[in-house]
Amino acid sequence: MCGIIGIVGTAPVEARLIVSLKRLEYRGYDSAGVAGFTASGVERRRAAGKLKNLEAVLAAQPLIASVGIGHTRWATHGPPTVGNAHPHQAGRVTLVHNGIIENFAELKAALTAEGRVFQTDTDTEVVAQLLDRELGSKPPLAAFKATLDQVRGAFALVVMIDGEPGMLLGARNGPPLVIGHGDGEMFLGSDALAVGPFTNRVSYLEDGDFVAIEHGAARVFNQAGQPVDRPAQVVPQSPALMEKGNYRHFMEKEIHDQPEGCQRTIAAYVDALTARAAMPGGIDFAVLERIQIVACGTSYIAGLIGKYLIEPLADLPVDIEVASEFRYRQPALRPGSLVIAMSQSGETADTLAALRWCQARGMRSAAVVNAAGSTMAREVDVVWPIHCGPEIGVASTKAFTAQICVLTALAIAAARARGRIDAGEEQRLVRVLLEAPRLIAESINLEDAVRGVAAEVAKARDVLYLGRGPMYPLALEGALKLKEISYIHAEGYAAGELKHGPIALVDENTPIVILAPFDSYFEKSASNMSEVMARGGQVVFITDPEGQAHAPAGARVVVTTPRCDPLIAPLVMSAPIQLLAYHVAVLKGADVDQPRNLAKSVTVE
Ligand code: F6R
């Protein structure tokens, strides 16, 4: 979950390391550090907290080097102090690491017994100590391989060795590491975005690979130490999507990006002229027995909405489970199923492990991902990209709605393939989906109304979100968004579960957000609303014009989203809950794009 960058440059690297770390800060921002080969040897600069603290250190003490490494940390072992900030050093070795070294305790004990003295609480330092020990008897590459053979766990590493000023070593086992091919310069980075400011030619290391980069050359080896070719690919760069523009936060911008993002997504899966839906990749939905979705966090919630859409429309069973549970509980699977990994980053460790678990049991696999070059995208049989552009804000917004667009198209395509709908109904549903971007834009226009609600919600200690049908997952998402960026405790519940416990929370200080378009569930949701109000609960009612007309009197606030077909209600009703969380967080002065303790790409379990 940390971000790493290495540059073997022909020009100064300090500013470039910072540019890259800014792009990587989404992976963690507990501390940051850089190191470089200077005229007087290897030097490093480190600071606890956000990157701006490191920039202040560098302003006072510049790092004059043309070969260097950088790191932005999401702490796993040891608190986020300067001492625990990467790069870590031992003897001739200076390195940065993303991941977890699982056998660090036993290695540390053995190295300590040999007389080595550790400076930090981190798991990473054992790699530096181990490599320094191996360098005592072996040349750099052999020492590096010998070190990698001894460490267990998930890691991406970039290493400097004192005395080898024109070279950086890198290794990948789990978390991604890419090689950037420049003009006489070479780069190593956590992803294509990290090296994007310098080159768009990128090769992806495979698990077990290690590499030595020098000016203009990269030598890659597999786990057995044999040279391998990892061809460079040109990756599209989209600088505009990396900027905030006139918005205060990336999250705000990304909420507003959704109409355009969803339009791009939908265009990839439906033909607007013929009004047909098509999922590329040759999956025969007519004979498919079952879909198993694995995902985490917001991607899991998008998958849950998919279940509510696919099962009734296509009569195709969909199982969905959080990947961290699924991967360890020996689920009973059938080979006639398709596993779909849902992931914005395409790198989430638990989702990747769950996906591989299914693949190892002979299941066909697909991934709904945003990051086209990600590990999941490269390992599945079929990739269904969501095309919404880089998502920088840690709280997922535009990737969520784009994922729902893909699953809505899938529901329509599968329903048609399985003979559950005829061509006319397919065309009607596709036209409904094509309307979604315009209606999402109208929903976003409710921002002023939502800002008013936010002023109330910001005073609360607890908030309850309720919904039925596809609005139940959306209630989960509303609660997740609120707690992760505003730090207000929130719970999402199926409204029918209200009487089985959560109603005890209802009092005049607890806002209850009820999501209820005027659909087949509406009457029941309205009853729940009455029950809450009868107990003094302050209801924020998010509905559509018909719902507003039929609502029981007494809701504290009503937010009225545009009227739409139930197929796209989850898309149209997403913006108000995202904007609510966003404005509450802004009012509370929280760090919206980089909430505490979180990171965008969770590459450790
Ligand atoms: C919440 C959020 C996270 C991610 C989760 C999975 O706003 O962003 O819950 O959804 O960490 O990440 P991906 O989709 O990259 O697998």
Boltz pocket constraint, residues with backbone or C-beta under 6 A from the ligand:
constraints:
  - pocket:
      binder: B
      contacts: [[A, 296], [A, 297], [A, 298], [A, 299], [A, 300], [A, 342], [A, 343], [A, 344], [A, 345], [A, 346], [A, 347], [A, 348], [A, 351], [A, 394], [A, 395], [A, 396], [A, 397], [A, 480], [A, 481], [A, 484], [A, 599], [A, 600], [A, 601], [A, 602]]
      max_distance: 6.0
